[in-house]
Amino acid sequence: MHTALVIGSGIAMLFLFLLLSKLWGGVDPDFAFAAKAFVAVWFLVSVTNLWVGVTRAGYSVADELPIFCLVFAVPTLIACFTIWRSL
């Protein structure tokens, strides 16, 4: 359940980045830049989630690594699709 919440939060954060790009971008917003910035920030958030799972929850890195890949990949793939469509 926690993994689904984190992935959902990542997707919501991506849409927030895109919305802010639209609001601040005026007539021609740069969605590709917003999506690239999201990927960088999301990587840091995903690594933090991995670190918390290892240090606080007691999971091993081997247990948390597949979850990290899933948590990072799903919102990032949506961001990559956004970058592809905005070019």
N, C-alpha and C positions, 0 to 999 in steps of 0.2 A: 504494500500500500504506500509506503514511504517513497519507493521508486517512482510510482505513478504520480504522486504529488510533486516530486522534484521535476520530473519531465514536464508536467503541466505548468509548473512555475516557469520553466525555461521557455516554453512556447509563449506564455503570457509576457515574459520579459522581452522576447523577440518582437512581439506585436507592439509593446511599449516603445522599443527602440524605433520601430518603423513609424509609429504614430508621432513621436517626437521629431523624427526626420521630416515628416509631412508638415507638422506645425511650424518648425523652424526653417524649413527649406523653401517656403514660399511656393512660387509657381512650378519650379522644377526641383523637387526634393531628390536627394541622392540616396535612394534605398540601398544601393550596393554598399556604400560606405557605412550606413547604419547596420546592415547585416554583418559586415566584416568586423565592425566594432563589437557587435553582439557576440560573435564567435570568440573574440579575445576575452571578453568579460566572462562569458559562459564557461570557458576553459578554466579560468580561475575559480569560479563558483563550483565547478565539478570537482576540481582537485581538492578544494576545501571540504566538499561532501565526502570525498574519499578519505581524507585525513581524519575527519570526525568519525567515520565508520571504523577506521583502524584504531585510533587512539582512545575514543570514548566508548564505542559500542563493543569493542573487543574482537572484531573480525580481523582475520589476517588479510594481508595485501592480496593474496591469491583469491580469497573470497570476495573481496571488494572490487577487484580489477574488472571483472565482467560487468558488474553493476555500473562502474564508472564509464565503461565503454558505451553502454546502453544510454545512460543519462546524458552523456556528452553527444552521442551520435544523433539521437532523434531530433532535438531542436537544431543542431548544426546542419543536418540534411535539409530541414525546412529553410534555414537561412541560405544554404547553398542554392536551393531552388529559387529563392528570392533574388539572389545575386544573378543567377543565370537569366531570369526573366527580365531583370531591369537593365541588362546590358544591350 
